C-alpha cells in the first residue's frame, strides 16, 4: 500500500511519514501543492492525505484537478478550517473524507483503512492463500500453525500479492504499490525481496504459493 502525504508543516509531514511507515505503508511525503498534484497524477497511490492550506496550490484545487483528470484515488483532507462551507466545497471537489487538525493518528489510520478496504478484506482484514494467513492489523503471518517473521518490506510485498491473489503482478505494479519514490527502479530490489519471501513462506512446504510468470511478473496462488 502506497500513500502520498502533501503537508507543508514539516513536523506533521515527518510525523506522518514515520508513523504511516511504521504501519507498513510506503509513503511519499511532499510539502507543496504543485509537487503533490504532479506526484498524484503520475503515480497510482492507494490513498492521498492532503493538507488544505498549502503553498503553490490548495488541497481543494488539487482535489478538483485530479478528479477532472479522471484520477479517483481516495483522498483524505486534513485542515484546520472548520467552517461548513469549506467542508462542503472540499467534498464537492471530490475529497472522500475530511479530518480536522489537530487529529489523532489512530483516527487517521481508521479512516485510511476504511477507504482502502477492499471487498475481500471487510471481515477483520485477514488475507489468505491456502494455509497462509496474513492479518493486516496485527502484522502477523502464519503458514499452517507456524508463525513466520517477515521484514517490513517482505510483509508489504506479501500483503500486496495477497490483496490481488490469483492475478499476475508486474514488476512495475509492485514497484508502484510497495516501494516509494526513492527506490531506484533499475535495482534488483523486488527480485531480492521475492526470493527472501519465498524462502520464508514456501521453501519448507511442498505446495509453493508464489510463482513467477515468465516475462510478466509474480502471483500468489488463489
Ligand atoms: Ca498547511
Boltz pocket constraint, residues with backbone or C-beta under 6 A from the ligand:
constraints:
  - pocket:
      binder: B
      contacts: [[A, 7], [A, 8], [A, 9], [A, 51], [A, 52], [A, 53], [A, 54]]
      max_distance: 6.0
